[in-house]
């Protein structure tokens, strides 16, 4: 119970969406493809999430920090990879001549 209370006090991990290949944050109205989102989240994991976990361990029990990191991974990497891509039906016109 105490661990759950500590976990609720931790700040949520937020990552920016970067323009691919740069350190610039995406301007409003621009979206990433699914593949770019996965790469963006992997970059975020390495540069923000993991260092955050190390800082967290200095203040809280390791289990609390690991739980927060694992929840972030589940929400931002695993779910993105495992969620099926919606299939768009495309109509094709075929001209058949005798």
PEZIKA-V437698 format. One record per backbone hydrogen bond with DSSP energy under -1.0 kcal/mol. CO is the residue of the C=O (numbers start at 0). NH is the residue of the N-H. Records with the same first field share a line. If there is no record, write none. Layout:
# PEZIKA-V437698
CO->NH + NH
This chain:
# PEZIKA-V437698
0->4
1->5
2->6
3->7
16->25
18->21
23->18
26->29
32->36
33->37
34->38
35->39
36->40
37->41
38->42
39->43
40->44
41->45
42->46
43->47 + 48
44->49
47->51
48->52
49->53
50->54
51->55
52->56
55->58 + 59
60->64
61->65
62->66
63->67
64->68
65->69
66->70
67->71
68->72
69->73
70->74
71->75
72->76 + 77
73->78
76->80
77->81
78->82
